[in-house]
Amino acid sequence: MSVASDAVLYLGGAPQLSNIDRTVTNHDVIPTLNSHVFDEHPTARLACGLIAVNDVPLPGLESEYASHFELRRRVYVDQTGQLDASELQDDGTDRDPDDARSATFAVFENHPAGLRVLGVARLILRGTDAPLPVEEFCPDSFATGELSPRSVEVSRVIARHETALVQNVVQWHLFTLMLAYIANHELERTFAIIEPWFERHLKSIISITRIGEPRYVEHYLDYNLPIEIDIPASALLANAHNDGFIDRYRAAEPGLTFVGRAARGPRAEQAA
């Protein structure tokens, strides 16, 4: 079995790898809850889709949205040390103002223990009121007035599983979900702030271009790299991996898409 307990997927700033608490495994940080998500699809392995817009969960996904914050907290506070518990909100979440202008996505697993939250991500919509985080942290990468209100930033991307293979599948679904949402809503230039070491891996999932050199970002306490995501080229990469999923996600929105066949017993940790 390939173990991914030390693997980290995080966009929007990251801790130094030496700060990761190796005793907190991926299994430890994955939330499990009672849920009705798989009631009509009891044999499906994964459910993937949009779960909230502008910090408002979609109807019926209130508990699942709350659990997405639980995954974020466990990863950022308990596992990676990116945040200190004192920096959390009064409700115990890492919620920030950007959640109120974001589309939030998740990948859920139909597991014998219950519904598990394996992956989350958000797309921050620039709008007219405030710049994107990448503009604030990397101002030299943009000219005044260069971005439209329909520009977006990929943020808070987390994928966690006990096996590397399934974790990679979850990563791919998260990015494909965002590509579908960008197409459905005619969003435009798309950016992210990533760790320099993560650049090579990310290129296997989407098409990216550097828009600046790595620089130390005080807010993230680490070196980070601003990138732009080529949406048409990334869609081609996604379809090369598994043709048709972008269209499936576009057609299903705002509903969830159910994928794979649920594993039970010894097969429960195999790839979806």
Beta strands, then each sheet from edge to edge (+ up, - down):
strand 1: 32-33
strand 2: 46-53
strand 3: 56-57
strand 4: 102-111
strand 5: 114-125
strand 6: 152-159
strand 7: 190-194
strand 8: 208-210
strand 9: 215-217
strand 10: 222-229
strand 11: 257-259
sheet 1: 1+ 5- 4+ 2- 3+
sheet 2: 1+ 5- 6+ 7+ 10- 8+
sheet 3: 1+ 5- 4+ 2- 11+
sheet 4: 1+ 5- 6+ 7+ 10- 9+
end
